[in-house]
Amino acid sequence: MFTWDFPYPSQRMPVLAKNVVATSQPLAAQAGLAMLARGGNAVDAGLAAAITLTVVEPTSNGIGSDVFAILWDGQRLVGLNASGRSPAGWTPERFAGKSEMPSLGWDSVTVPGAVSAWIALSKRYGKLPFEDLFEAGIGYARESYMVSPITAASWARQAPNFKGFSEFCWTFLPKDRAPYPGERFYCPQQAETLEDIASTKGESFYRGPIAERIALASRSDDGAMTEDDLAAHRADWIEPISIEYRGYHLHQMPPNGQGIAALIALGILRHFDLASHRADSADSLHLQIEAMKLAFADVWRHVADPAAMEVTTAQMLDAGYLAERAKLIDMKRAQAPGPGIPKQGGTVYLTTADEKGMMLSFIQSNYKGFGSGVVVPGTGISLQNRGAGFVLKPGHPNQVGPRKRPFQTIIPGFLTRNGEPVMSFGVMGGSMQPQGHLQMVTRLVDYNQNPQACSDAPRWIVNADSTISVEEAVPASVREELTRRGHRIVSSEVAMFGFGGAQLIHRLDDGYCGASDHRKDGCAIGF
């Protein structure tokens, strides 16, 4: 069991209750809690929060997002992959002459999967009518809400990127600027779209009037997405994958997501006595960073749509293979590892838990902030840019192709022990996500820190070029020692957002402990 010490500066305390919702935006958290108060379960609460987040935190997610979820249904874990596939017209030839995949415009948009996740989870596990889950989101879209401070900062930071997208500017920059903190914002088009989705149980989005609008907008701008692409979408129930770590099991969704990176890193760290090194020490950080670099080297080389992968997840998580990878870590110096050869054989995260024992780990994302910049006229739907997750290298398993899922960064996490649920958690934020999962698990398991302390603690991140960024709270002496070992420490480009945002719910004997990240606007609440 963790300690109740709080060794780091924090803006909040954990919430202890029998029913808990933790999200990155307070209005969304309250929308979820309202469903629990009405007699709904953790799925109802999570979906209401997620739908509301598309309105009140549009800087990270929207109606045109993708979703992954892991659910403890009271007896077992189940996973849902509601990430979208590429349009049928996305052949490699379409992108010939480009050096990398576009991150803006229609050629970055895969079929949005969020609505299919709402439908699938509600149909199989929800208790309340589907329409009830939309009430708060529709209300805030139509009647307005006050923009929260960190969301406002993200909005302002992203606004210059979308000046060339007229529909985006008309919808999200109506005063030719981002809204200020505390300023009211409303989007009646979103309200109408959410009402349509609610009344048709999502059918309109994939095979009705909304699908027609999306396809028309695509055709009008030389996009490849068609009504057939939307109608062909499906969300898939998938068995989560896991690895054992000091008596616990960390569960992740399998590829095309990057959750396996956290599992690989933990599988490598099993071969070291991490707890013998003081928390936040140079030795502790060095081990975690080096394990993460090894994990990313494999993930970036091998992970793709499972149908295109050359190795299996079982091969990447093979105990013997990870033991060999662990031998590559040198305690005295940083390295830049390449991928191994396994033996052949802006995102929102929320979590909810109810008094019956159901726990939901749910992540919904546009990918890069607002996403592609494409807003479907008259709908308020901002579309994700998940297509940017493909690569153009011929023969790579993640090379762009038709009706294919790209490499995805969004990952929900879940921790169990002896087959019983322990913690539902996630850390939103691009490549920070598996790194955040690693840091949450090692703090909880190796250092016995409580969930709020795990979230409050200073973080590190391995960047794509193997440089390291660390938060200011990491002591100067630790930074100096990491530099001496060869780590190249650079400033985070977006310090407020670069280190992610965590939400955690830990099961206790008679309720839950909910924690929420001070790096975001949100909170954990319960009753």
Secondary structure, 3 states (H helix, E strand, C coil): CCCCCCCCCCCCCCEEECCEEEECCHHHHHHHHHHHHCCCCHHHHHHHHHHHHHHHCCCCCCCECEEEEEEECCCCEEEEEECCCCCCCCCHHHHCCCCCCCCCCHHHCCCCCHHHHHHHHHHHHCCCCHHHHHHHHHHHHHHCEECCHHHHHHHHHHHHHHCCCHHHHHHHCCCCCCCCCCCEECCHHHHHHHHHHHHCCCHHHHHCHHHHHHHHHHHHCCCCCCHHHHHCCCCEEECCEEEEECCEEEEECCCCECCHHHHHHHHHHCCCCHHHCCCCCHHHHHHHHHHHHHHHHHHHHHCCCHHHCCCCHHHHCCHHHHHHHHCCCCCCCCCCCCCCCCCCCCCEEEEEECCCCCEEEEEEECCCCCCCCCEECCCCEEECCHHHHCECCCCCCCECCCCCCCCECCCCEEEEECCEEEEEEEEECCCHHHHHHHHHHHHHHCCCCCHHHHHHCCCEEECCCCCEEECCCCCHHHHHHHHHCCCCECCCCCHHHHCCEEEEEEEECCEEEEEECCCCCCEEEEC
